Structure formats: structure tokens, C-alpha cells
Amino acid sequence: MKVILETRRLLLRELRQEDFDDACLLLQDPEVMYAYEGPFSREEVQAWLDKQLRRYREDGFGLWALVEKSSGTLIGQCGLTLQDYKGRRVPEIGYLLRRAYWHQGFAIEAARACREYAFQALGFREVYSIIRDTNFPSQQVALRNGMDLVDRMVKHYKGIDMPHLVFKVGKDACLQHHFLQYPEICAFSTTRRGGVSTGTYASLNCTPYTGDAPQCVSRNQEILLAALPQHPRALVIPWQTHSTRILPIDDAFLSANEEQRHALLQGIDALVTDRPGICLCISTADCIPILLYDKKHQAIAAVHAGWRGTVNFIVGHALEQMRTFYGTDGADVSAFIGPGISLRAFEVGDEVYEAFCQADFPMERIARRESKWHIDLPEANRLQLLDFGVPSSAIETSGICTYTQYDDFFSARRLGVKSGRMLTGIMLNYS
């Protein structure tokens, strides 16, 4: 079994002839195959399987089996293929899941992993998803995978002209967009790309607390604001200290002058608001950024969760503050856990491991012993969200490790403390 990729819940491995029956369960389901004008025959399933095996030999990649780690079940396929577009062959991310596994975030989890594999392992500068115009769920996955709608085309299949939408994302994109299923908010993470800073701040460092040249930070913020769909009325960036202090951005803050606002933002590691047009931002370079959206009460939060914040339950504290200020209930919250250091990369001393033990974290779920202990910060924060009652299906995880992908995201462990920071932000749009 050749495993290509591993995510929190999934293995992506090469298909093999022994997967024929599982492929039939997927490709012979009329509802799953509605965008392909009906289910495949057994002969068509075999031809499809043969095509993937040929792609592995000739291209080095193809559509892979999507296996749920907890059960070992083959739940669908996802991978990369070369498709004809405007006279050239372009890499496309494709995905298809069995019906029982729809609406659980598996497609976006796998698609994001394929996007990063295309950029990091295969060296592509851009990737596509070409989707039938009636396949709205797949279009949403493409958008949540950071892609933009760039074109329309017609494919000819089974004697039918099928209009398709062309989505694309480039490796050099300065922003990754989140929560695209909610048009009433804007949420994003910056990459290192597209800015003007140099050295360890290269290039899109938007954070003013890092030692970067102020004129570069100012220009980078202008680049960020120009890339957002709406210009924020205020861009709020706290000076973080790994505390659990949370600041509501309310009338008192908004009526303060610049000097007073600067003082209020000192030592703050989470922001909450229900005011439209206020962009709450968190700066990170390996720590975990978390965005929260209360759909019912139209309230948002941005949380900085390094290991100290995580072990002191900063996400839980932020949610409690949202409950106090806005009446937030976990069932109404959607959460995004952004790019940060992964379990594999986050090696810690015994004192950090003991701190999580003392805080009663389930160590069998968040820790792994190698030569030293490793801690899974995204999972530790996901458990806090679940404890508050946030549905598992409403929690998205980027799956991006800043330490291993430091060419695209800032990593203090790689670049040193005197380096740039990515911004992860959220804003309620205004009319």
C-alpha cells in the first residue's frame, strides 16, 4: 500500500485492483454520479481504475483512494490529474465521496492536502478544479480551497455539451480565504507572498510588532486591504503576549484615539466584536490562529493560541466571553483552525508535556513520544471547541504546517523570533 498523503482523519493512497468493489460502491451510485450523467457500468469502473493505475506510472500521480483512518473504509477518491485547458495540460484537483460521507468536511480536508502536495512536492505554481456548473457542493469546496472562479468552458461527455466552471489558485497568492460558505463575513490568512519586506520578513509581513521597517509594514497592510472584498473600517492587531486576555472591540474602543487604542491592545491574545466592518486580526508564526463566527448573533472572534494560551484554555475563555457579551451558544458557532505548527513538527520539553497533563488534556489524543514529546496544538484547541458545544462538522482545520511550509508561511522556529508574522483575520461585512 503506497500512502501519498495523511491528514487528521484521512489517508490518501494509490488505488489498486483490489479496490474494484469499493470503486463500484462509489461510481455506481446515481446520486454520487449525477454530474457525470449517471452511474458507471462495471466495465466503466474497471476502465476508470485502469486509467488511475496508468496515471501513477506515467505522471507519478492521479486520483487516489480516500481512506477514513478510524475505520479503514474507502470513502471516496481525491487527487491530481492533468486536464486539457486552453491548449495546455494543467493540474486539476478532483474529488468524489460516497453519500454516507457527505457534509462532514472530508472533501475539503482532502482537497487542501492535494493543493499543498501539488505546490510542495510536485512543484506546480498553480492548480485548478474544473467543475460542472450544476455541481454546487463541489464548487463550494473549490472556493474553500482558496480558489477563484476564473473562466467557463464546455466539456463534451457522452455526446452531451456540459458547461463547466474553471477555478484556480496560485502558489504565490497573498491570501487564503476562509468561511466562503458565509458571504456575510470575510475571513482570511496571509501568506508570505506578494509583499515588499525583505530578509526574514519577506515578504508580506503585516504585523507592526516584529522589528520590520515601518514603511514596509504599512505598504504590506495596503496590499492586504486591497485584496479584501471590502475595505475594513478598522484593522485591529493586538500586541500578543501568550496570555488569555480578551478584548471586546466595542464603542469604548472605537471612540478612543489612536494612542488610547494602542494602549488597550497591549497584552491581548483574543479579540471579539459584533460590529460590522471591524477586521479582527491575530499574528502568528507557528502558533495556532482560530477564527470564530456566531451565525445567530452575528458575532466574531480571532484567537491566538500558542502552547501557553492553549494549555490555559484561551479558546474556551473567548467563547465564554462571546456568551457573556452576545449570548453565543456552541451550536451556533463555526470555527476555523488556521495554519500553524503540526504535531509532527512541534517538539517540546518535558515541562510543556507536564503542563498539558496538569491541565487534564487527554494526552493519548494530543501527544506523541519520539526522541522528545510532540504536542498536537490544533487538536488540543479543537477539543476545547467541542467541549463548548461547537459541532464537529462546524470546525474546519487548515491542515497547513507553518514549520514544514515556511517558504509560504512564516515560522519563528525556522526563521527566528525576528521574522515576519502572518495575519489571520475575520470581519462582519457591512452594506
C-alpha positions as CSV (number, residue, x, y, z in Angstrom):
1,M,0.0,0.0,0.0
2,K,1.6,3.3,-1.1
3,V,0.3,6.1,1.0
4,I,0.7,9.5,-0.6
5,L,-0.8,11.9,2.0
6,E,-2.1,11.8,5.5
7,T,-4.5,14.3,7.1
8,R,-6.1,14.4,10.5
9,R,-8.8,11.9,9.5
10,L,-7.7,10.6,6.2
11,L,-5.2,8.6,4.3
12,L,-4.7,9.2,0.6
13,R,-3.1,6.2,-1.1
14,E,-2.8,4.7,-4.5
15,L,-5.7,2.7,-5.8
16,R,-5.2,-1.0,-6.6
17,Q,-7.2,-3.7,-8.4
18,E,-8.4,-5.0,-5.0
19,D,-10.3,-1.7,-4.7
20,F,-12.7,-2.6,-7.5
21,D,-15.7,-3.4,-5.3
22,D,-15.2,-0.2,-3.3
23,A,-14.9,1.8,-6.5
24,C,-18.2,0.3,-7.7
25,L,-19.9,1.5,-4.5
26,L,-18.7,5.0,-5.3
27,L,-19.1,5.1,-9.1
28,Q,-22.3,3.2,-9.4
29,D,-24.3,5.4,-7.1
30,P,-26.7,7.5,-9.2
31,E,-26.7,10.4,-6.7
32,V,-22.9,10.5,-6.4
33,M,-22.6,10.4,-10.2
34,Y,-25.3,12.9,-11.2
35,A,-22.7,15.3,-12.6
36,Y,-21.5,12.5,-14.9
37,E,-24.9,11.8,-16.4
38,G,-25.5,8.6,-14.4
39,P,-23.6,5.8,-12.8
40,F,-20.8,3.7,-14.4
41,S,-21.2,0.2,-15.6
42,R,-18.8,-2.4,-14.1
43,E,-16.8,-2.1,-17.4
44,E,-16.6,1.6,-17.0
45,V,-15.5,1.3,-13.4
46,Q,-12.7,-1.1,-14.5
47,A,-11.7,1.3,-17.2
48,W,-11.6,4.2,-14.7
49,L,-9.5,2.1,-12.3
50,D,-7.1,1.1,-15.1
51,K,-6.7,4.8,-16.0
52,Q,-5.6,5.7,-12.5
53,L,-3.0,2.9,-12.4
54,R,-1.7,4.2,-15.8
55,R,-1.6,7.8,-14.4
56,Y,0.5,6.6,-11.5
57,R,3.0,5.0,-13.9
58,E,3.1,7.8,-16.5
59,D,2.5,11.0,-14.5
60,G,3.6,10.0,-10.9
61,F,0.2,11.0,-9.5
62,G,-3.6,10.6,-10.2
63,L,-6.8,10.1,-8.3
64,W,-6.1,8.4,-5.0
65,A,-8.2,6.2,-2.6
66,L,-9.6,8.3,0.2
67,V,-9.5,6.1,3.4
68,E,-11.0,7.1,6.7
69,K,-8.3,6.4,9.3
70,S,-10.6,5.5,12.1
71,S,-12.4,2.7,10.3
72,G,-10.1,1.8,7.4
73,T,-13.1,2.4,5.0
74,L,-12.5,3.6,1.4
75,I,-14.9,6.5,1.4
76,G,-14.1,8.1,-2.0
77,Q,-11.4,9.4,-4.2
78,C,-9.4,12.6,-4.4
79,G,-6.2,13.5,-6.2
80,L,-4.5,15.3,-9.0
81,T,-4.8,14.7,-12.7
82,L,-3.6,16.6,-15.8
83,Q,-6.5,18.1,-17.8
84,D,-6.7,20.0,-21.1
85,Y,-7.3,23.7,-20.7
86,K,-6.7,26.3,-23.4
87,G,-4.3,24.2,-25.3
88,R,-2.2,23.1,-22.4
89,R,-2.2,20.4,-19.7
90,V,-2.9,21.8,-16.2
91,P,-3.0,20.0,-12.8
92,E,-6.6,19.6,-11.5
93,I,-7.8,18.6,-8.0
94,G,-10.7,16.3,-8.3
95,Y,-12.8,14.7,-5.5
96,L,-15.8,12.4,-5.1
97,L,-17.2,10.9,-1.9
98,R,-19.7,8.2,-1.1
99,R,-23.0,9.6,0.0
100,A,-22.7,8.5,3.6
101,Y,-19.7,10.7,4.0
102,W,-21.1,13.9,2.5
103,H,-21.3,17.1,4.6
104,Q,-18.6,16.1,7.1
105,G,-15.7,18.1,5.8
106,F,-13.8,15.2,4.2
107,A,-13.8,16.7,0.7
108,I,-12.2,20.0,1.8
109,E,-9.8,18.2,4.1
110,A,-8.5,16.0,1.2
111,A,-8.6,18.8,-1.4
112,R,-6.4,21.1,0.8
113,A,-3.9,18.4,1.3
114,C,-3.8,17.8,-2.5
115,R,-3.3,21.5,-3.1
116,E,-0.3,21.7,-0.8
117,Y,1.1,18.4,-2.3
118,A,0.8,19.9,-5.8
119,F,2.8,23.0,-4.7
120,Q,5.3,21.5,-2.3
121,A,6.0,18.0,-3.7
122,L,5.2,18.4,-7.4
123,G,6.4,21.9,-7.9
124,F,3.3,23.3,-9.7
125,R,2.8,27.0,-9.5
126,E,-1.0,26.9,-9.9
127,V,-3.7,24.2,-9.6
128,Y,-7.2,24.1,-10.9
129,S,-10.6,22.5,-10.3
130,I,-12.9,22.3,-13.4
131,I,-16.4,21.6,-12.1
132,R,-19.8,21.2,-13.8
133,D,-21.9,24.3,-13.5
134,T,-24.7,22.4,-11.7
135,N,-22.4,20.8,-9.1
136,F,-22.8,23.4,-6.4
137,P,-21.3,21.4,-3.5
138,S,-18.0,20.8,-5.4
139,Q,-17.9,24.5,-6.3
140,Q,-18.0,25.4,-2.6
141,V,-15.2,23.0,-1.9
142,A,-13.1,24.7,-4.6
143,L,-13.8,28.1,-3.1
144,R,-13.0,27.0,0.4
145,N,-9.7,25.6,-1.0
146,G,-8.7,29.1,-1.8
147,M,-9.6,29.0,-5.4
148,D,-11.1,31.8,-7.5
149,L,-13.6,31.4,-10.4
150,V,-11.5,32.4,-13.4
151,D,-13.3,31.0,-16.5
152,R,-16.0,29.0,-18.1
153,M,-15.7,26.2,-20.6
154,V,-17.7,23.4,-22.2
155,K,-16.8,19.7,-21.9
156,H,-18.2,17.1,-24.3
157,Y,-19.1,13.9,-22.5
158,K,-21.3,11.0,-23.5
159,G,-22.5,13.1,-26.5
160,I,-23.6,16.0,-24.3
161,D,-22.2,19.5,-24.1
162,M,-21.6,20.2,-20.4
163,P,-20.9,23.7,-19.2
164,H,-18.1,23.8,-16.6
165,L,-16.7,26.4,-14.3
166,V,-12.9,26.8,-14.0
167,F,-11.4,27.5,-10.5
168,K,-7.7,28.3,-9.9
169,V,-5.3,29.1,-7.1
170,G,-1.7,30.0,-7.4
171,K,1.2,29.2,-5.1
172,D,2.0,33.0,-5.0
173,A,-1.4,34.1,-3.7
174,C,-1.1,36.6,-0.9
175,L,-4.3,35.4,0.8
176,Q,-6.1,32.3,1.7
177,H,-9.8,32.9,2.2
178,H,-11.9,31.0,4.8
179,F,-15.6,30.7,5.6
180,L,-16.6,31.2,2.0
181,Q,-19.9,29.5,2.7
182,Y,-20.8,32.6,4.7
183,P,-20.9,35.6,2.3
184,E,-21.8,37.9,5.2
185,I,-18.3,37.7,6.6
186,C,-14.8,38.0,5.3
187,A,-12.1,35.7,6.8
188,F,-8.5,35.1,5.6
189,S,-4.9,34.2,6.4
190,T,-2.0,35.9,4.7
191,T,0.9,34.0,3.2
192,R,4.5,35.2,2.8
193,R,3.8,36.1,-0.8
194,G,3.2,39.4,-2.6
195,G,4.7,41.9,-0.1
196,V,7.7,44.3,0.0
197,S,9.6,43.3,3.1
198,T,13.0,41.6,2.8
199,G,15.1,39.1,4.7
200,T,13.3,37.1,7.4
201,Y,10.3,39.4,6.9
202,A,9.9,38.6,3.2
203,S,7.7,39.5,2.0
204,L,4.1,40.1,3.3
205,N,4.7,40.9,6.9
206,C,1.7,43.0,8.0
207,T,2.4,43.0,11.8
208,P,3.9,46.1,13.3
209,Y,5.4,44.5,16.4
210,T,8.2,42.4,14.8
211,G,11.0,44.8,14.1
212,D,10.3,45.1,10.4
213,A,10.7,48.5,8.8
214,P,7.5,50.5,9.5
215,Q,7.2,51.7,5.9
216,C,7.3,48.1,4.7
217,V,4.6,47.0,7.2
218,S,2.5,50.0,6.1
219,R,2.8,49.1,2.4
220,N,2.1,45.4,3.2
221,Q,-1.1,46.4,5.0
222,E,-2.1,48.4,2.0
223,I,-1.6,45.3,-0.2
224,L,-3.7,43.2,2.2
225,L,-6.5,45.8,2.3
226,A,-6.6,46.0,-1.5
227,A,-7.0,42.2,-1.7
228,L,-10.0,42.1,0.6
229,P,-13.5,42.2,-0.8
230,Q,-14.4,45.1,1.5
231,H,-12.2,47.8,2.9
232,P,-12.4,47.5,6.7
233,R,-13.4,50.5,8.8
234,A,-10.7,49.4,11.2
235,L,-7.9,46.9,11.1
236,V,-7.3,45.7,14.7
237,I,-4.0,44.0,15.5
238,P,-3.1,43.4,19.2
239,W,0.3,43.1,20.7
240,Q,0.1,39.4,21.9
241,T,1.9,38.0,25.0
242,H,0.6,34.4,25.2
243,S,-1.9,35.4,27.8
244,T,-5.6,34.7,28.0
245,R,-6.7,38.3,27.9
246,I,-9.6,39.1,25.6
247,L,-10.6,42.5,24.4
248,P,-14.1,43.4,23.1
249,I,-14.0,45.8,20.2
250,D,-16.9,47.9,21.3
251,D,-18.0,51.6,21.4
252,A,-15.4,52.4,24.1
253,F,-12.6,51.1,21.9
254,L,-13.9,52.6,18.7
255,S,-14.3,56.0,20.2
256,A,-10.8,56.1,21.6
257,N,-8.0,58.0,19.9
258,E,-5.0,56.2,18.3
259,E,-2.8,56.4,21.4
260,Q,-5.6,55.0,23.6
261,R,-6.3,52.2,21.2
262,H,-2.6,51.2,21.1
263,A,-2.6,51.1,24.9
264,L,-5.7,48.9,25.0
265,L,-4.3,46.4,22.6
266,Q,-1.2,45.7,24.7
267,G,-1.0,42.1,26.1
268,I,-4.2,41.0,24.3
269,D,-4.4,37.5,22.7
270,A,-8.0,37.4,21.6
271,L,-10.5,39.9,20.1
272,V,-14.3,39.7,19.9
273,T,-16.9,42.0,18.3
274,D,-20.3,42.3,16.9
275,R,-19.6,45.5,14.9
276,P,-19.6,45.3,11.1
277,G,-16.6,46.5,9.3
278,I,-14.1,45.8,12.1
279,C,-11.4,43.4,11.0
280,L,-10.1,41.4,13.9
281,C,-6.5,40.1,13.3
282,I,-4.2,37.7,15.1
283,S,-0.4,37.5,14.3
284,T,1.2,34.1,14.2
285,A,4.3,32.3,13.0
286,D,3.8,28.7,14.2
287,C,1.2,29.4,17.0
288,I,-2.4,28.5,16.1
289,P,-4.8,31.2,14.9
290,I,-8.5,30.4,15.4
291,L,-11.5,32.3,14.0
292,L,-15.0,32.0,15.5
293,Y,-18.3,33.0,13.9
294,D,-21.6,33.1,15.8
295,K,-24.2,32.9,13.0
296,K,-27.2,33.6,15.2
297,H,-25.9,36.7,17.0
298,Q,-23.6,37.9,14.2
299,A,-20.5,38.0,16.5
300,I,-16.9,37.1,15.7
301,A,-13.6,36.4,17.4
302,A,-10.0,36.0,16.5
303,V,-7.9,34.0,18.9
304,H,-4.1,33.5,19.3
305,A,-3.3,30.0,20.7
306,G,0.3,29.2,21.3
307,W,1.1,26.4,23.6
308,R,0.7,28.6,26.7
309,G,-2.7,30.0,25.5
310,T,-3.8,26.5,24.6
311,V,-2.9,24.9,27.9
312,N,-4.7,27.8,29.6
313,F,-7.9,27.2,27.5
314,I,-7.9,30.6,25.7
315,V,-10.4,29.3,23.1
316,G,-12.8,28.3,25.8
317,H,-12.3,31.7,27.5
318,A,-13.0,33.5,24.2
319,L,-16.2,31.5,23.7
320,E,-17.3,32.3,27.3
321,Q,-16.8,36.0,26.6
322,M,-18.9,35.7,23.5
323,R,-21.6,34.0,25.5
324,T,-21.4,36.9,28.1
325,F,-21.4,39.7,25.6
326,Y,-23.6,38.3,22.8
327,G,-25.4,35.3,24.0
328,T,-23.3,32.9,22.0
329,D,-24.2,29.2,22.1
330,G,-21.8,26.5,20.9
331,A,-24.4,25.1,18.5
332,D,-24.4,28.4,16.6
333,V,-20.6,28.7,16.2
334,S,-18.5,27.9,13.2
335,A,-14.7,27.7,13.8
336,F,-11.6,27.7,11.6
337,I,-8.3,26.5,12.9
338,G,-5.7,28.2,10.7
339,P,-2.1,27.4,9.6
340,G,0.2,26.6,12.5
341,I,2.8,24.1,13.6
342,S,1.8,20.5,13.3
343,L,2.1,17.5,15.7
344,R,4.9,16.1,13.7
345,A,6.9,19.4,13.9
346,F,6.1,20.6,17.4
347,E,8.7,19.0,19.6
348,V,8.6,20.1,23.2
349,G,10.4,19.6,26.5
350,D,9.0,17.5,29.4
351,E,7.8,20.7,31.2
352,V,5.4,21.5,28.3
353,Y,4.1,17.9,28.3
354,E,3.6,18.1,32.1
355,A,1.8,21.4,31.8
356,F,-0.8,19.8,29.5
357,C,-1.1,16.8,31.8
358,Q,-1.7,19.1,34.8
359,A,-4.5,20.8,32.8
360,D,-6.2,17.4,32.2
361,F,-5.8,17.3,28.5
362,P,-6.3,13.8,27.0
363,M,-2.7,13.1,26.3
364,E,-3.3,10.0,24.3
365,R,-5.1,12.2,21.8
366,I,-2.8,15.2,21.7
367,A,0.7,13.9,22.4
368,R,3.2,11.5,20.8
369,R,6.6,10.4,22.1
370,E,9.5,10.3,19.7
371,S,13.0,11.3,20.8
372,K,11.1,14.0,22.6
373,W,7.4,14.7,23.2
374,H,5.3,16.2,20.4
375,I,2.1,18.1,21.0
376,D,-0.8,18.5,18.6
377,L,-1.9,22.1,19.2
378,P,-4.7,22.1,16.5
379,E,-6.3,19.1,18.1
380,A,-5.9,20.5,21.6
381,N,-7.9,23.5,20.5
382,R,-10.4,21.5,18.5
383,L,-11.2,19.6,21.7
384,Q,-11.9,22.9,23.5
385,L,-14.3,23.9,20.8
386,L,-16.1,20.6,21.1
387,D,-16.3,21.0,24.9
388,F,-18.2,24.3,24.4
389,G,-20.7,22.5,22.2
390,V,-19.4,23.6,18.7
391,P,-20.4,20.8,16.3
392,S,-17.6,18.8,14.9
393,S,-19.0,19.4,11.4
394,A,-18.7,23.2,12.0
395,I,-15.0,23.0,12.8
396,E,-12.6,23.4,9.8
397,T,-8.8,22.8,10.1
398,S,-6.4,24.2,7.5
399,G,-4.1,21.2,7.7
400,I,-1.1,23.5,6.9
401,C,2.0,23.2,9.0
402,T,3.9,26.5,9.0
403,Y,7.1,24.8,10.1
404,T,7.3,22.5,7.1
405,Q,5.9,25.1,4.7
406,Y,7.9,28.0,5.8
407,D,8.6,29.1,2.2
408,D,4.9,30.1,2.1
409,F,4.1,30.9,5.7
410,F,6.1,32.5,8.5
411,S,7.7,30.1,11.0
412,A,9.5,31.5,14.0
413,R,11.1,28.1,14.7
414,R,12.6,28.2,11.2
415,L,13.3,31.9,10.7
416,G,13.9,33.1,14.3
417,V,11.9,35.3,16.5
418,K,12.9,38.4,14.5
419,S,10.9,37.5,11.5
420,G,7.6,38.2,9.9
421,R,4.1,37.1,11.0
422,M,1.1,36.0,9.1
423,L,-2.2,37.6,9.9
424,T,-5.4,35.6,10.3
425,G,-8.4,37.9,10.3
426,I,-12.2,38.0,10.3
427,M,-14.7,40.8,9.7
428,L,-18.5,41.1,9.6
429,N,-19.2,42.7,6.2
430,Y,-21.2,45.9,6.1
431,S,-23.7,47.2,3.5
